[in-house]
Amino acid sequence: MNYSTIIFEKRNNFAIITLNRPDKLNALNFELFSELEDAINQIIFDPDIYALILTGAGDKAFAAGADIVELSKSDVISGKKFSEIGSNVMLKLEQLRIPVIAAINGFALGGGLELALSCHIRFASDKAKMGQPEVNLGIIPGYGATQRLPRLIGKAKAIELIISAKTIDAQTALSIGLVNEVFPHEHLMDRTIEFVNLVLSKGPLAVKAAIDCIDMSDKLPLTDGLAYESKVFGEVCGTQDFKEGTTAFLEKRQAKFIAK
């Protein structure tokens, strides 16, 4: 697929997807979701991609929300479909078993913040602004904020942000646990790539297994989650990477992982 609303790059063992509608502040429309889903599918079937960075084109926005022109045409039936299309793509992004990092380089509002919420980690520029302004339009978040935001920052704070439609700055987002780190705007991508390179130095199968187990913590009771972790731990112990990692540690050298 030739992309017109995103840029998909592969660098060594990681990928970067850039939302590419800067004249629309990277607003999310059906075409963008279709292209984003196609890129995610490519990543799923590419065994050489071990991490993904998601960011926005231009200097103003990660994504300023859903495309209001498309949204304004919704009724009961089409509105449900409008929500499901974006929500399904974001769920597919969240379910990737490689680290997915949002580099929030500006406005992340409405659907844009929901897209960032579907990433595993969020790094923000010190110029970033975030919020869920949907109630200003007489609607609610439709791409997962009512479900993911309470899990991330707590029910009371999520309700506060959603029903007030307040926009918060990056430092406030950091203080409530909405983002992991805040970096100077001009260093955001460099610091994000630095983090990715740190992760790439670890055992890739172990990283995937850890993400899998952490994701299951939302779905399983504690005792079942512990059993699942033990099962996956045993599976990882049977890999060549495990043998290489432990041997390298004992020999006091850098491990050379091969994802097997």
N, C-alpha and C positions, 0 to 999 in steps of 0.2 A: 504494500500500500504506500502510495506517495502521500506524505503528510503536508497539510497546509495550516493546521492549527496547533501542532506541536513540533518540537525538534527532538529527535531521538538519536543520541550519541552513545557509542560504546567505546570506553577507554580502558585498555588492559582488561581487568576482570571486574569492572563495574560499569554501570550505565547511568546516563543523565537524561531525564525527560524534562524539557522546558516547555511550559505552556506558552504558546506563541500567538497571542492576539493582543499585542501591547497597545494598539489603538483603542481596544475595548477593555483595557485593564485586565486582559486575560480572562474575560468572563466565560463561563462554562456554557457551551451549547451542545446540541445533539451531535454535530460534526466532531467537536473536540472529544466528546465521550467515546464516540466510535473509534477515533484514532488512538485515544489513550488505551482503550481496551485492546486494540490490535497490538500496540507496543507491549502491553503487559503480557499478552499471549506469546509474543516473541521471547520475552524474558523467561517465561515459564519453561519454554522448550530449549533454552540456551544454557547448557551446563557450565559454560565458562563465565557467566555473569553471577557474581557473588554479592553484589550490593547495588542499590538503586538510589539516586538522588533525584528529587522532584523539586523544580523551582519555576519561576515565572520570568518571561522575557521583559526587558525594559528595566527601568529604575524606579518604578512606582508601585507595582503590584505583583504579588504571588498569584492571586486570583480574586477579583473584587465581587465574586458571587455568580449566580446563575444569570444567563442572558435574559434580561427583563422583557425584551421583545418577544422571545419564544414563550416565556412564562406567562405573559399577559393574555395569551390566547387560551389558557387552560380553563376547563370546566371540571366537573366531578370525575369523569372518566379519564380525560386526557391529563388532568392534574396528577392522578394516581400513577399513570404511565410515566409522566415527567419525573416524578420522584423515583420510581422504580428503576428507570434507566440509569440515572446517575448513582443511585444507591448501590446497584448491582456492580457497577464498575469499581466503585470505591471499596466494596467488600472484596472483590477480586484482588485489588491492590493490597488491602490489609492482610489477605490470606497468603501472600507471597511468603515463602520460607527463606527469604534473604532479607537483610536489614533494608528497610525503606525509610529514607531520611528526607523530610521536607526542609528545604532551605527557604525560609519565608522572607523574601526580599522586599516586601512592601505591604500593601493592603491584603489581608486575608479575611474577607467578609462573607457571611452567608455560606453559600456552597464552597467558596474558596477556603474558609476555615474548616468546613466539614471534610474537604479533600485533605487538608493537612492533618486532621484528626485521624484519618484512615491510614496515615503513615505511622511507623513504629516510633520514630524519634522526630522531634521538631527543633530545629535551630532557627533563630530569628535574627534579622538585622535590627540594630538599635533604632532604625526608622520604621519598623513594622508596626502596623495597627491591625487589631483583630476584633471581631465581634460577630454576633448573630442578629442582624437587623430585620429579620423576616417579619416580625410583628408590626413593623412600620408599614408593611404592605398588606396587612390583614391576613397573613398566612403564618405557618410555622416552619421551622427547618424541615427540609424534606430529604436530606442526604445523610442522616444519621446523627446529627448533633444532639437530639433528645436522648439518644441511647449512649453514645460514646462520651459526651461531655461530662455527664454525672459520674461515669466510671473513672474518669481522669481527674476531675477537680472536686468531686463531691456533689451531692444532690442540691444542697442549698445554694452553692455558688453557681451551679449550672442554671438553676431556675432564675437566679438574679440576672445573669447575663442574657438569658434568652428572653425573658419577659420585659426587661428594660430596654433591650436593643442597644445597650451601651457599647461603645467602641473603646478598647483599652490599648495601652501602649505595650511595648515589648517587655519592659521591666515589670509592669503589673502582671503580664502573662507569665513571666518567670516566677514571680512571687506566689502565684496560685497553682503552679505546677502545670500550666498549659503548654509551656515550652521548656526544653531541657537546658538550653544555653542561649545567651544573647551576645552577639559579636558586633563590632563596628561594621557599618554597612559595607564598606569597601573590602572587608576581609571575610565576609560571610561565606562565599564559595570556597575560598582557600582553606578556611578552617573546617568547613564541611568535608572537603576532599581529604584533608589531613586526618579527620576522624575515620573516614572510609578506609584510608590506607592502613590505619592502625588495625581496624577490623580485618582487613584482608591479610594481615600478617598472622592471623589466628587460624586454627583448623576450620576450614569451610563447612565440613560436615557437622562439626561440633556447634558452630554458630547456628546453622539451620536447625539442628536438634534442640538447641536451647530456646530459639524463638518458638518452635513448635510446642514445647512444654509450657512455656510462659503463656502462650495463647490458650492452651487448654485450662489454665488456672481460672479463666472466666467461665468455663463451661462445666467443670467437674467439682464435686465436693472434695474437700481436702484429702480424705483417705484415698479416693479414686485418683486424684491428681498425683499423689505420692507414688501410687502403684504405677501410674503411667510414666512418671519420671524414671522409676527404677527399670521399667521395660526398655525405655529409650537409652538409658545409661548403659544397659547391657548390650544393646545393639551397637552403640558407638564404641564400646570396648572391643568389638570384633572387627574394627576397621584398621586398615594400614596406617591411616593418619594417627590413630591412638598409639600404635606401636612406635611410629616415628616420633611423636611428641614426647612420649615418656623416655624413649632412648636418647633423644636430643637433650632432654633435661638432665639425665644422668651423665651424659657426656659433656655437659656444659657448652652446648653449641646451639645455634639457631635451627629450629626445626624447618624441614622442607616438606610442606604438606602437598598432597597430590589429589585431594578430594576423593579418595578411595578407601 
